Amino acid sequence: MDDSELREQLKQVEADLVRLREEVAEIRREIGERWDSPTDPAEIATVLTNAEQQEALIEDLEARRAQLLQRLGSP
């Protein structure tokens, strides 16, 4: 894989990171807004699980970004 392909993959990973971080932040905001209102505990658990799964994806993407940067010779 040449540098241009690595840079394209890096660009996509970074775009995915931005998108996922925004989604997680929105989920967390929604949870915070519901904190005082009557809600279904199962629904809250599902929403929290979704946020945690997206945060795990973020960690995977951050690792992938680090690998790409290393292959490109960046610190």
N, CA, C, O and CB atoms as a CASP TS submission, in Angstrom:
PFRMAT TS
TARGET T0000
AUTHOR 0000-0000-0000
METHOD Language model
MODEL 1
PARENT N/A
ATOM      1  N   MET     1       0.858  -1.177   0.000  1.00  0.00           N
ATOM      2  CA  MET     1       0.000   0.000   0.000  1.00  0.00           C
ATOM      3  C   MET     1       0.902   1.238   0.000  1.00  0.00           C
ATOM      4  O   MET     1       1.816   1.349   0.816  1.00  0.00           O
ATOM      5  CB  MET     1      -0.975  -0.001   1.237  1.00  0.00           C
ATOM      6  N   ASP     2       0.637   2.154  -0.912  1.00  0.00           N
ATOM      7  CA  ASP     2       1.478   3.339  -0.999  1.00  0.00           C
ATOM      8  C   ASP     2       0.958   4.455  -0.089  1.00  0.00           C
ATOM      9  O   ASP     2      -0.119   4.349   0.499  1.00  0.00           O
ATOM     10  CB  ASP     2       1.553   3.829  -2.446  1.00  0.00           C
ATOM     11  N   ASP     3       1.754   5.530   0.011  1.00  0.00           N
ATOM     12  CA  ASP     3       1.421   6.637   0.909  1.00  0.00           C
ATOM     13  C   ASP     3       0.067   7.265   0.592  1.00  0.00           C
ATOM     14  O   ASP     3      -0.660   7.645   1.510  1.00  0.00           O
ATOM     15  CB  ASP     3       2.497   7.697   0.839  1.00  0.00           C
ATOM     16  N   SER     4      -0.278   7.379  -0.662  1.00  0.00           N
ATOM     17  CA  SER     4      -1.560   8.013  -1.001  1.00  0.00           C
ATOM     18  C   SER     4      -2.735   7.172  -0.510  1.00  0.00           C
ATOM     19  O   SER     4      -3.744   7.713  -0.059  1.00  0.00           O
ATOM     20  CB  SER     4      -1.668   8.230  -2.523  1.00  0.00           C
ATOM     21  N   GLU     5      -2.604   5.859  -0.595  1.00  0.00           N
ATOM     22  CA  GLU     5      -3.672   4.989  -0.078  1.00  0.00           C
ATOM     23  C   GLU     5      -3.747   5.063   1.437  1.00  0.00           C
ATOM     24  O   GLU     5      -4.835   5.083   2.012  1.00  0.00           O
ATOM     25  CB  GLU     5      -3.447   3.534  -0.519  1.00  0.00           C
ATOM     26  N   LEU     6      -2.578   5.103   2.086  1.00  0.00           N
ATOM     27  CA  LEU     6      -2.553   5.237   3.546  1.00  0.00           C
ATOM     28  C   LEU     6      -3.169   6.562   3.981  1.00  0.00           C
ATOM     29  O   LEU     6      -3.927   6.613   4.950  1.00  0.00           O
ATOM     30  CB  LEU     6      -1.112   5.126   4.074  1.00  0.00           C
ATOM     31  N   ARG     7      -2.844   7.627   3.265  1.00  0.00           N
ATOM     32  CA  ARG     7      -3.404   8.945   3.603  1.00  0.00           C
ATOM     33  C   ARG     7      -4.919   8.972   3.403  1.00  0.00           C
ATOM     34  O   ARG     7      -5.638   9.598   4.183  1.00  0.00           O
ATOM     35  CB  ARG     7      -2.744  10.043   2.749  1.00  0.00           C
ATOM     36  N   GLU     8      -5.397   8.303   2.373  1.00  0.00           N
ATOM     37  CA  GLU     8      -6.842   8.231   2.142  1.00  0.00           C
ATOM     38  C   GLU     8      -7.523   7.456   3.265  1.00  0.00           C
ATOM     39  O   GLU     8      -8.582   7.858   3.747  1.00  0.00           O
ATOM     40  CB  GLU     8      -7.144   7.572   0.780  1.00  0.00           C
ATOM     41  N   GLN     9      -6.920   6.353   3.678  1.00  0.00           N
ATOM     42  CA  GLN     9      -7.482   5.593   4.795  1.00  0.00           C
ATOM     43  C   GLN     9      -7.468   6.417   6.070  1.00  0.00           C
ATOM     44  O   GLN     9      -8.429   6.404   6.840  1.00  0.00           O
ATOM     45  CB  GLN     9      -6.709   4.288   5.003  1.00  0.00           C
ATOM     46  N   LEU    10      -6.370   7.136   6.289  1.00  0.00           N
ATOM     47  CA  LEU    10      -6.256   7.991   7.463  1.00  0.00           C
ATOM     48  C   LEU    10      -7.338   9.063   7.447  1.00  0.00           C
ATOM     49  O   LEU    10      -7.949   9.342   8.478  1.00  0.00           O
ATOM     50  CB  LEU    10      -4.865   8.637   7.527  1.00  0.00           C
ATOM     51  N   LYS    11      -7.573   9.651   6.312  1.00  0.00           N
ATOM     52  CA  LYS    11      -8.613  10.676   6.165  1.00  0.00           C
ATOM     53  C   LYS    11      -9.987  10.090   6.525  1.00  0.00           C
ATOM     54  O   LYS    11     -10.770  10.734   7.223  1.00  0.00           O
ATOM     55  CB  LYS    11      -8.626  11.241   4.711  1.00  0.00           C
ATOM     56  N   GLN    12     -10.277   8.882   6.056  1.00  0.00           N
ATOM     57  CA  GLN    12     -11.557   8.246   6.347  1.00  0.00           C
ATOM     58  C   GLN    12     -11.684   7.910   7.833  1.00  0.00           C
ATOM     59  O   GLN    12     -12.744   8.105   8.428  1.00  0.00           O
ATOM     60  CB  GLN    12     -11.722   6.978   5.505  1.00  0.00           C
ATOM     61  N   VAL    13     -10.607   7.409   8.427  1.00  0.00           N
ATOM     62  CA  VAL    13     -10.622   7.083   9.856  1.00  0.00           C
ATOM     63  C   VAL    13     -10.885   8.347  10.668  1.00  0.00           C
ATOM     64  O   VAL    13     -11.687   8.331  11.603  1.00  0.00           O
ATOM     65  CB  VAL    13      -9.282   6.425  10.290  1.00  0.00           C
ATOM     66  N   GLU    14     -10.221   9.429  10.319  1.00  0.00           N
ATOM     67  CA  GLU    14     -10.416  10.679  11.059  1.00  0.00           C
ATOM     68  C   GLU    14     -11.839  11.211  10.898  1.00  0.00           C
ATOM     69  O   GLU    14     -12.407  11.747  11.849  1.00  0.00           O
ATOM     70  CB  GLU    14      -9.411  11.733  10.589  1.00  0.00           C
ATOM     71  N   ALA    15     -12.414  11.071   9.716  1.00  0.00           N
ATOM     72  CA  ALA    15     -13.799  11.493   9.502  1.00  0.00           C
ATOM     73  C   ALA    15     -14.748  10.628  10.335  1.00  0.00           C
ATOM     74  O   ALA    15     -15.701  11.134  10.928  1.00  0.00           O
ATOM     75  CB  ALA    15     -14.169  11.408   7.997  1.00  0.00           C
ATOM     76  N   ASP    16     -14.482   9.329  10.375  1.00  0.00           N
ATOM     77  CA  ASP    16     -15.308   8.431  11.187  1.00  0.00           C
ATOM     78  C   ASP    16     -15.204   8.778  12.667  1.00  0.00           C
ATOM     79  O   ASP    16     -16.197   8.730  13.393  1.00  0.00           O
ATOM     80  CB  ASP    16     -14.896   6.973  10.960  1.00  0.00           C
ATOM     81  N   LEU    17     -13.997   9.126  13.111  1.00  0.00           N
ATOM     82  CA  LEU    17     -13.815   9.513  14.510  1.00  0.00           C
ATOM     83  C   LEU    17     -14.635  10.756  14.857  1.00  0.00           C
ATOM     84  O   LEU    17     -15.287  10.805  15.900  1.00  0.00           O
ATOM     85  CB  LEU    17     -12.332   9.766  14.800  1.00  0.00           C
ATOM     86  N   VAL    18     -14.600  11.737  13.995  1.00  0.00           N
ATOM     87  CA  VAL    18     -15.375  12.966  14.236  1.00  0.00           C
ATOM     88  C   VAL    18     -16.862  12.630  14.340  1.00  0.00           C
ATOM     89  O   VAL    18     -17.552  13.080  15.255  1.00  0.00           O
ATOM     90  CB  VAL    18     -15.132  14.007  13.101  1.00  0.00           C
ATOM     91  N   ARG    19     -17.339  11.836  13.388  1.00  0.00           N
ATOM     92  CA  ARG    19     -18.765  11.474  13.362  1.00  0.00           C
ATOM     93  C   ARG    19     -19.163  10.700  14.616  1.00  0.00           C
ATOM     94  O   ARG    19     -20.176  11.013  15.242  1.00  0.00           O
ATOM     95  CB  ARG    19     -19.083  10.639  12.111  1.00  0.00           C
ATOM     96  N   LEU    20     -18.379   9.702  14.983  1.00  0.00           N
ATOM     97  CA  LEU    20     -18.719   8.887  16.152  1.00  0.00           C
ATOM     98  C   LEU    20     -18.652   9.703  17.443  1.00  0.00           C
ATOM     99  O   LEU    20     -19.499   9.545  18.322  1.00  0.00           O
ATOM    100  CB  LEU    20     -17.779   7.681  16.249  1.00  0.00           C
ATOM    101  N   ARG    21     -17.656  10.569  17.556  1.00  0.00           N
ATOM    102  CA  ARG    21     -17.564  11.404  18.768  1.00  0.00           C
ATOM    103  C   ARG    21     -18.778  12.321  18.889  1.00  0.00           C
ATOM    104  O   ARG    21     -19.294  12.529  19.988  1.00  0.00           O
ATOM    105  CB  ARG    21     -16.268  12.246  18.750  1.00  0.00           C
ATOM    106  N   GLU    22     -19.232  12.865  17.769  1.00  0.00           N
ATOM    107  CA  GLU    22     -20.431  13.713  17.794  1.00  0.00           C
ATOM    108  C   GLU    22     -21.658  12.902  18.196  1.00  0.00           C
ATOM    109  O   GLU    22     -22.488  13.368  18.977  1.00  0.00           O
ATOM    110  CB  GLU    22     -20.659  14.369  16.418  1.00  0.00           C
ATOM    111  N   GLU    23     -21.771  11.683  17.658  1.00  0.00           N
ATOM    112  CA  GLU    23     -22.910  10.828  17.997  1.00  0.00           C
ATOM    113  C   GLU    23     -22.907  10.466  19.476  1.00  0.00           C
ATOM    114  O   GLU    23     -23.954  10.502  20.123  1.00  0.00           O
ATOM    115  CB  GLU    23     -22.894   9.557  17.149  1.00  0.00           C
ATOM    116  N   VAL    24     -21.744  10.117  20.017  1.00  0.00           N
ATOM    117  CA  VAL    24     -21.651   9.766  21.429  1.00  0.00           C
ATOM    118  C   VAL    24     -21.985  10.974  22.300  1.00  0.00           C
ATOM    119  O   VAL    24     -22.686  10.845  23.304  1.00  0.00           O
ATOM    120  CB  VAL    24     -20.244   9.235  21.762  1.00  0.00           C
ATOM    121  N   ALA    25     -21.489  12.138  21.920  1.00  0.00           N
ATOM    122  CA  ALA    25     -21.787  13.351  22.691  1.00  0.00           C
ATOM    123  C   ALA    25     -23.288  13.622  22.695  1.00  0.00           C
ATOM    124  O   ALA    25     -23.849  14.003  23.723  1.00  0.00           O
ATOM    125  CB  ALA    25     -21.025  14.568  22.112  1.00  0.00           C
ATOM    126  N   GLU    26     -23.942  13.426  21.544  1.00  0.00           N
ATOM    127  CA  GLU    26     -25.391  13.633  21.466  1.00  0.00           C
ATOM    128  C   GLU    26     -26.132  12.622  22.340  1.00  0.00           C
ATOM    129  O   GLU    26     -27.084  12.979  23.033  1.00  0.00           O
ATOM    130  CB  GLU    26     -25.873  13.525  20.007  1.00  0.00           C
ATOM    131  N   ILE    27     -25.706  11.388  22.307  1.00  0.00           N
ATOM    132  CA  ILE    27     -26.338  10.364  23.156  1.00  0.00           C
ATOM    133  C   ILE    27     -26.189  10.740  24.625  1.00  0.00           C
ATOM    134  O   ILE    27     -27.148  10.667  25.393  1.00  0.00           O
ATOM    135  CB  ILE    27     -25.716   8.964  22.893  1.00  0.00           C
ATOM    136  N   ARG    28     -24.997  11.136  25.003  1.00  0.00           N
ATOM    137  CA  ARG    28     -24.755  11.518  26.411  1.00  0.00           C
ATOM    138  C   ARG    28     -25.593  12.739  26.792  1.00  0.00           C
ATOM    139  O   ARG    28     -26.099  12.815  27.912  1.00  0.00           O
ATOM    140  CB  ARG    28     -23.247  11.816  26.646  1.00  0.00           C
ATOM    141  N   ARG    29     -25.743  13.695  25.871  1.00  0.00           N
ATOM    142  CA  ARG    29     -26.597  14.869  26.159  1.00  0.00           C
ATOM    143  C   ARG    29     -28.037  14.427  26.380  1.00  0.00           C
ATOM    144  O   ARG    29     -28.699  14.891  27.308  1.00  0.00           O
ATOM    145  CB  ARG    29     -26.528  15.906  24.998  1.00  0.00           C
ATOM    146  N   GLU    30     -28.518  13.534  25.528  1.00  0.00           N
ATOM    147  CA  GLU    30     -29.891  13.049  25.662  1.00  0.00           C
ATOM    148  C   GLU    30     -30.092  12.341  26.992  1.00  0.00           C
ATOM    149  O   GLU    30     -31.131  12.500  27.634  1.00  0.00           O
ATOM    150  CB  GLU    30     -30.241  12.109  24.508  1.00  0.00           C
ATOM    151  N   ILE    31     -29.112  11.568  27.402  1.00  0.00           N
ATOM    152  CA  ILE    31     -29.214  10.878  28.695  1.00  0.00           C
ATOM    153  C   ILE    31     -29.288  11.912  29.809  1.00  0.00           C
ATOM    154  O   ILE    31     -30.100  11.788  30.726  1.00  0.00           O
ATOM    155  CB  ILE    31     -28.004   9.916  28.918  1.00  0.00           C
ATOM    156  N   GLY    32     -28.445  12.926  29.729  1.00  0.00           N
ATOM    157  CA  GLY    32     -28.448  13.974  30.747  1.00  0.00           C
ATOM    158  C   GLY    32     -29.758  14.734  30.797  1.00  0.00           C
ATOM    159  O   GLY    32     -30.214  15.108  31.877  1.00  0.00           O
ATOM    160  N   GLU    33     -30.366  14.966  29.656  1.00  0.00           N
ATOM    161  CA  GLU    33     -31.638  15.687  29.611  1.00  0.00           C
ATOM    162  C   GLU    33     -32.761  14.843  30.189  1.00  0.00           C
ATOM    163  O   GLU    33     -33.735  15.386  30.710  1.00  0.00           O
ATOM    164  CB  GLU    33     -31.973  16.093  28.175  1.00  0.00           C
ATOM    165  N   ARG    34     -32.641  13.547  30.106  1.00  0.00           N
ATOM    166  CA  ARG    34     -33.675  12.654  30.634  1.00  0.00           C
ATOM    167  C   ARG    34     -33.502  12.374  32.117  1.00  0.00           C
ATOM    168  O   ARG    34     -34.390  11.805  32.752  1.00  0.00           O
ATOM    169  CB  ARG    34     -33.670  11.352  29.873  1.00  0.00           C
ATOM    170  N   TRP    35     -32.381  12.765  32.662  1.00  0.00           N
ATOM    171  CA  TRP    35     -32.052  12.399  34.031  1.00  0.00           C
ATOM    172  C   TRP    35     -33.163  12.735  35.022  1.00  0.00           C
ATOM    173  O   TRP    35     -33.445  11.940  35.918  1.00  0.00           O
ATOM    174  CB  TRP    35     -30.785  13.086  34.445  1.00  0.00           C
ATOM    175  N   ASP    36     -33.790  13.883  34.878  1.00  0.00           N
ATOM    176  CA  ASP    36     -34.818  14.314  35.819  1.00  0.00           C
ATOM    177  C   ASP    36     -36.220  13.844  35.442  1.00  0.00           C
ATOM    178  O   ASP    36     -37.135  13.902  36.264  1.00  0.00           O
ATOM    179  CB  ASP    36     -34.807  15.806  35.925  1.00  0.00           C
ATOM    180  N   SER    37     -36.390  13.392  34.235  1.00  0.00           N
ATOM    181  CA  SER    37     -37.733  13.011  33.801  1.00  0.00           C
ATOM    182  C   SER    37     -37.965  11.523  34.010  1.00  0.00           C
ATOM    183  O   SER    37     -37.018  10.737  34.042  1.00  0.00           O
ATOM    184  CB  SER    37     -37.948  13.378  32.328  1.00  0.00           C
ATOM    185  N   PRO    38     -39.234  11.140  34.152  1.00  0.00           N
ATOM    186  CA  PRO    38     -39.533   9.717  34.307  1.00  0.00           C
ATOM    187  C   PRO    38     -39.205   8.970  33.008  1.00  0.00           C
ATOM    188  O   PRO    38     -39.675   9.341  31.932  1.00  0.00           O
ATOM    189  CB  PRO    38     -41.025   9.509  34.695  1.00  0.00           C
ATOM    190  N   THR    39     -38.400   7.925  33.123  1.00  0.00           N
ATOM    191  CA  THR    39     -38.017   7.143  31.949  1.00  0.00           C
ATOM    192  C   THR    39     -38.009   5.665  32.291  1.00  0.00           C
ATOM    193  O   THR    39     -38.036   5.267  33.455  1.00  0.00           O
ATOM    194  CB  THR    39     -36.636   7.580  31.424  1.00  0.00           C
ATOM    195  N   ASP    40     -37.972   4.896  31.270  1.00  0.00           N
ATOM    196  CA  ASP    40     -37.915   3.448  31.396  1.00  0.00           C
ATOM    197  C   ASP    40     -36.454   3.045  31.613  1.00  0.00           C
ATOM    198  O   ASP    40     -35.608   3.360  30.775  1.00  0.00           O
ATOM    199  CB  ASP    40     -38.520   2.743  30.131  1.00  0.00           C
ATOM    200  N   PRO    41     -36.137   2.359  32.711  1.00  0.00           N
ATOM    201  CA  PRO    41     -34.747   1.961  32.971  1.00  0.00           C
ATOM    202  C   PRO    41     -34.158   1.089  31.852  1.00  0.00           C
ATOM    203  O   PRO    41     -32.964   1.177  31.565  1.00  0.00           O
ATOM    204  CB  PRO    41     -34.667   1.210  34.293  1.00  0.00           C
ATOM    205  N   ALA    42     -34.975   0.264  31.231  1.00  0.00           N
ATOM    206  CA  ALA    42     -34.484  -0.572  30.133  1.00  0.00           C
ATOM    207  C   ALA    42     -34.058   0.283  28.947  1.00  0.00           C
ATOM    208  O   ALA    42     -33.059  -0.005  28.288  1.00  0.00           O
ATOM    209  CB  ALA    42     -35.560  -1.577  29.699  1.00  0.00           C
ATOM    210  N   GLU    43     -34.824   1.335  28.683  1.00  0.00           N
ATOM    211  CA  GLU    43     -34.480   2.238  27.575  1.00  0.00           C
ATOM    212  C   GLU    43     -33.168   2.945  27.855  1.00  0.00           C
ATOM    213  O   GLU    43     -32.322   3.065  26.969  1.00  0.00           O
ATOM    214  CB  GLU    43     -35.600   3.272  27.341  1.00  0.00           C
ATOM    215  N   ILE    44     -32.994   3.412  29.075  1.00  0.00           N
ATOM    216  CA  ILE    44     -31.749   4.094  29.445  1.00  0.00           C
ATOM    217  C   ILE    44     -30.576   3.125  29.327  1.00  0.00           C
ATOM    218  O   ILE    44     -29.506   3.499  28.846  1.00  0.00           O
ATOM    219  CB  ILE    44     -31.839   4.666  30.888  1.00  0.00           C
ATOM    220  N   ALA    45     -30.772   1.889  29.762  1.00  0.00           N
ATOM    221  CA  ALA    45     -29.708   0.890  29.663  1.00  0.00           C
ATOM    222  C   ALA    45     -29.328   0.649  28.207  1.00  0.00           C
ATOM    223  O   ALA    45     -28.148   0.506  27.889  1.00  0.00           O
ATOM    224  CB  ALA    45     -30.144  -0.429  30.322  1.00  0.00           C
ATOM    225  N   THR    46     -30.308   0.605  27.334  1.00  0.00           N
ATOM    226  CA  THR    46     -30.052   0.399  25.911  1.00  0.00           C
ATOM    227  C   THR    46     -29.266   1.569  25.335  1.00  0.00           C
ATOM    228  O   THR    46     -28.310   1.373  24.585  1.00  0.00           O
ATOM    229  CB  THR    46     -31.370   0.215  25.145  1.00  0.00           C
ATOM    230  N   VAL    47     -29.667   2.771  25.683  1.00  0.00           N
ATOM    231  CA  VAL    47     -28.983   3.964  25.179  1.00  0.00           C
ATOM    232  C   VAL    47     -27.544   3.997  25.693  1.00  0.00           C
ATOM    233  O   VAL    47     -26.623   4.321  24.943  1.00  0.00           O
ATOM    234  CB  VAL    47     -29.740   5.252  25.602  1.00  0.00           C
ATOM    235  N   LEU    48     -27.350   3.662  26.968  1.00  0.00           N
ATOM    236  CA  LEU    48     -25.996   3.631  27.525  1.00  0.00           C
ATOM    237  C   LEU    48     -25.138   2.573  26.827  1.00  0.00           C
ATOM    238  O   LEU    48     -23.966   2.809  26.536  1.00  0.00           O
ATOM    239  CB  LEU    48     -26.047   3.358  29.038  1.00  0.00           C
ATOM    240  N   THR    49     -25.722   1.422  26.567  1.00  0.00           N
ATOM    241  CA  THR    49     -25.003   0.364  25.863  1.00  0.00           C
ATOM    242  C   THR    49     -24.588   0.829  24.475  1.00  0.00           C
ATOM    243  O   THR    49     -23.469   0.563  24.035  1.00  0.00           O
ATOM    244  CB  THR    49     -25.865  -0.900  25.763  1.00  0.00           C
ATOM    245  N   ASN    50     -25.485   1.519  23.788  1.00  0.00           N
ATOM    246  CA  ASN    50     -25.158   2.051  22.458  1.00  0.00           C
ATOM    247  C   ASN    50     -23.980   3.027  22.533  1.00  0.00           C
ATOM    248  O   ASN    50     -23.076   2.986  21.699  1.00  0.00           O
ATOM    249  CB  ASN    50     -26.389   2.752  21.840  1.00  0.00           C
ATOM    250  N   ALA    51     -24.003   3.894  23.529  1.00  0.00           N
ATOM    251  CA  ALA    51     -22.915   4.863  23.691  1.00  0.00           C
ATOM    252  C   ALA    51     -21.599   4.140  23.968  1.00  0.00           C
ATOM    253  O   ALA    51     -20.557   4.501  23.421  1.00  0.00           O
ATOM    254  CB  ALA    51     -23.234   5.857  24.834  1.00  0.00           C
ATOM    255  N   GLU    52     -21.654   3.124  24.816  1.00  0.00           N
ATOM    256  CA  GLU    52     -20.439   2.383  25.142  1.00  0.00           C
ATOM    257  C   GLU    52     -19.901   1.633  23.923  1.00  0.00           C
ATOM    258  O   GLU    52     -18.688   1.548  23.732  1.00  0.00           O
ATOM    259  CB  GLU    52     -20.708   1.402  26.285  1.00  0.00           C
ATOM    260  N   GLN    53     -20.791   1.095  23.106  1.00  0.00           N
ATOM    261  CA  GLN    53     -20.348   0.409  21.891  1.00  0.00           C
ATOM    262  C   GLN    53     -19.685   1.382  20.922  1.00  0.00           C
ATOM    263  O   GLN    53     -18.680   1.054  20.292  1.00  0.00           O
ATOM    264  CB  GLN    53     -21.533  -0.288  21.208  1.00  0.00           C
ATOM    265  N   GLN    54     -20.250   2.570  20.808  1.00  0.00           N
ATOM    266  CA  GLN    54     -19.644   3.562  19.919  1.00  0.00           C
ATOM    267  C   GLN    54     -18.299   4.025  20.465  1.00  0.00           C
ATOM    268  O   GLN    54     -17.372   4.280  19.697  1.00  0.00           O
ATOM    269  CB  GLN    54     -20.583   4.765  19.731  1.00  0.00           C
ATOM    270  N   GLU    55     -18.186   4.135  21.789  1.00  0.00           N
ATOM    271  CA  GLU    55     -16.911   4.515  22.384  1.00  0.00           C
ATOM    272  C   GLU    55     -15.857   3.437  22.136  1.00  0.00           C
ATOM    273  O   GLU    55     -14.683   3.753  21.946  1.00  0.00           O
ATOM    274  CB  GLU    55     -17.075   4.764  23.891  1.00  0.00           C
ATOM    275  N   ALA    56     -16.266   2.167  22.135  1.00  0.00           N
ATOM    276  CA  ALA    56     -15.342   1.075  21.809  1.00  0.00           C
ATOM    277  C   ALA    56     -14.887   1.181  20.352  1.00  0.00           C
ATOM    278  O   ALA    56     -13.721   0.939  20.044  1.00  0.00           O
ATOM    279  CB  ALA    56     -16.011  -0.301  22.064  1.00  0.00           C
ATOM    280  N   LEU    57     -15.808   1.544  19.461  1.00  0.00           N
ATOM    281  CA  LEU    57     -15.442   1.758  18.057  1.00  0.00           C
ATOM    282  C   LEU    57     -14.447   2.901  17.925  1.00  0.00           C
ATOM    283  O   LEU    57     -13.513   2.834  17.126  1.00  0.00           O
ATOM    284  CB  LEU    57     -16.691   2.048  17.211  1.00  0.00           C
ATOM    285  N   ILE    58     -14.651   3.943  18.707  1.00  0.00           N
ATOM    286  CA  ILE    58     -13.728   5.084  18.694  1.00  0.00           C
ATOM    287  C   ILE    58     -12.325   4.618  19.088  1.00  0.00           C
ATOM    288  O   ILE    58     -11.340   5.011  18.463  1.00  0.00           O
ATOM    289  CB  ILE    58     -14.222   6.206  19.657  1.00  0.00           C
ATOM    290  N   GLU    59     -12.237   3.784  20.120  1.00  0.00           N
ATOM    291  CA  GLU    59     -10.932   3.270  20.541  1.00  0.00           C
ATOM    292  C   GLU    59     -10.278   2.468  19.422  1.00  0.00           C
ATOM    293  O   GLU    59      -9.077   2.602  19.183  1.00  0.00           O
ATOM    294  CB  GLU    59     -11.077   2.400  21.799  1.00  0.00           C
ATOM    295  N   ASP    60     -11.058   1.637  18.735  1.00  0.00           N
ATOM    296  CA  ASP    60     -10.527   0.855  17.614  1.00  0.00           C
ATOM    297  C   ASP    60     -10.027   1.774  16.501  1.00  0.00           C
ATOM    298  O   ASP    60      -8.960   1.550  15.929  1.00  0.00           O
ATOM    299  CB  ASP    60     -11.603  -0.103  17.067  1.00  0.00           C
ATOM    300  N   LEU    61     -10.807   2.805  16.202  1.00  0.00           N
ATOM    301  CA  LEU    61     -10.409   3.740  15.144  1.00  0.00           C
ATOM    302  C   LEU    61      -9.163   4.532  15.538  1.00  0.00           C
ATOM    303  O   LEU    61      -8.317   4.821  14.693  1.00  0.00           O
ATOM    304  CB  LEU    61     -11.561   4.703  14.824  1.00  0.00           C
ATOM    305  N   GLU    62      -9.049   4.883  16.818  1.00  0.00           N
ATOM    306  CA  GLU    62      -7.855   5.596  17.274  1.00  0.00           C
ATOM    307  C   GLU    62      -6.618   4.708  17.123  1.00  0.00           C
ATOM    308  O   GLU    62      -5.549   5.190  16.748  1.00  0.00           O
ATOM    309  CB  GLU    62      -8.018   6.047  18.746  1.00  0.00           C
ATOM    310  N   ALA    63      -6.762   3.418  17.412  1.00  0.00           N
ATOM    311  CA  ALA    63      -5.652   2.484  17.234  1.00  0.00           C
ATOM    312  C   ALA    63      -5.294   2.370  15.752  1.00  0.00           C
ATOM    313  O   ALA    63      -4.116   2.345  15.393  1.00  0.00           O
ATOM    314  CB  ALA    63      -6.009   1.095  17.812  1.00  0.00           C
ATOM    315  N   ARG    64      -6.307   2.301  14.901  1.00  0.00           N
ATOM    316  CA  ARG    64      -6.072   2.228  13.456  1.00  0.00           C
ATOM    317  C   ARG    64      -5.373   3.488  12.959  1.00  0.00           C
ATOM    318  O   ARG    64      -4.464   3.420  12.131  1.00  0.00           O
ATOM    319  CB  ARG    64      -7.399   2.025  12.702  1.00  0.00           C
ATOM    320  N   ARG    65      -5.805   4.640  13.470  1.00  0.00           N
ATOM    321  CA  ARG    65      -5.171   5.902  13.081  1.00  0.00           C
ATOM    322  C   ARG    65      -3.699   5.897  13.484  1.00  0.00           C
ATOM    323  O   ARG    65      -2.841   6.323  12.711  1.00  0.00           O
ATOM    324  CB  ARG    65      -5.902   7.105  13.726  1.00  0.00           C
ATOM    325  N   ALA    66      -3.405   5.416  14.692  1.00  0.00           N
ATOM    326  CA  ALA    66      -2.024   5.356  15.157  1.00  0.00           C
ATOM    327  C   ALA    66      -1.180   4.443  14.255  1.00  0.00           C
ATOM    328  O   ALA    66      -0.027   4.753  13.955  1.00  0.00           O
ATOM    329  CB  ALA    66      -1.975   4.859  16.614  1.00  0.00           C
ATOM    330  N   GLN    67      -1.764   3.324  13.831  1.00  0.00           N
ATOM    331  CA  GLN    67      -1.049   2.409  12.928  1.00  0.00           C
ATOM    332  C   GLN    67      -0.762   3.087  11.583  1.00  0.00           C
ATOM    333  O   GLN    67       0.340   2.981  11.046  1.00  0.00           O
ATOM    334  CB  GLN    67      -1.871   1.115  12.707  1.00  0.00           C
ATOM    335  N   LEU    68      -1.759   3.774  11.059  1.00  0.00           N
ATOM    336  CA  LEU    68      -1.574   4.451   9.775  1.00  0.00           C
ATOM    337  C   LEU    68      -0.511   5.534   9.883  1.00  0.00           C
ATOM    338  O   LEU    68       0.341   5.667   9.004  1.00  0.00           O
ATOM    339  CB  LEU    68      -2.897   5.057   9.290  1.00  0.00           C
ATOM    340  N   LEU    69      -0.561   6.302  10.956  1.00  0.00           N
ATOM    341  CA  LEU    69       0.440   7.352  11.148  1.00  0.00           C
ATOM    342  C   LEU    69       1.836   6.754  11.266  1.00  0.00           C
ATOM    343  O   LEU    69       2.804   7.305  10.742  1.00  0.00           O
ATOM    344  CB  LEU    69       0.114   8.185  12.397  1.00  0.00           C
ATOM    345  N   GLN    70       1.930   5.642  11.948  1.00  0.00           N
ATOM    346  CA  GLN    70       3.227   4.988  12.095  1.00  0.00           C
ATOM    347  C   GLN    70       3.748   4.517  10.732  1.00  0.00           C
ATOM    348  O   GLN    70       4.930   4.666  10.424  1.00  0.00           O
ATOM    349  CB  GLN    70       3.122   3.797  13.074  1.00  0.00           C
ATOM    350  N   ARG    71       2.860   3.954   9.934  1.00  0.00           N
ATOM    351  CA  ARG    71       3.266   3.485   8.598  1.00  0.00           C
ATOM    352  C   ARG    71       3.669   4.659   7.696  1.00  0.00           C
ATOM    353  O   ARG    71       4.503   4.520   6.802  1.00  0.00           O
ATOM    354  CB  ARG    71       2.118   2.682   7.939  1.00  0.00           C
ATOM    355  N   LEU    72       3.059   5.807   7.954  1.00  0.00           N
ATOM    356  CA  LEU    72       3.405   6.994   7.167  1.00  0.00           C
ATOM    357  C   LEU    72       4.673   7.683   7.708  1.00  0.00           C
ATOM    358  O   LEU    72       5.195   8.610   7.090  1.00  0.00           O
ATOM    359  CB  LEU    72       2.226   7.987   7.164  1.00  0.00           C
ATOM    360  N   GLY    73       5.151   7.220   8.856  1.00  0.00           N
ATOM    361  CA  GLY    73       6.361   7.786   9.428  1.00  0.00           C
ATOM    362  C   GLY    73       6.135   9.002  10.291  1.00  0.00           C
ATOM    363  O   GLY    73       7.083   9.720  10.607  1.00  0.00           O
ATOM    364  N   SER    74       4.875   9.253  10.685  1.00  0.00           N
ATOM    365  CA  SER    74       4.559  10.375  11.552  1.00  0.00           C
ATOM    366  C   SER    74       4.625   9.918  13.000  1.00  0.00           C
ATOM    367  O   SER    74       4.398   8.740  13.278  1.00  0.00           O
ATOM    368  CB  SER    74       3.167  10.960  11.220  1.00  0.00           C
ATOM    369  N   PRO    75       4.927  10.814  13.924  1.00  0.00           N
ATOM    370  CA  PRO    75       4.991  10.457  15.353  1.00  0.00           C
ATOM    371  C   PRO    75       3.628  10.128  15.909  1.00  0.00           C
ATOM    372  O   PRO    75       3.505   9.808  17.092  1.00  0.00           O
ATOM    373  CB  PRO    75       5.605  11.588  16.161  1.00  0.00           C
TER
END
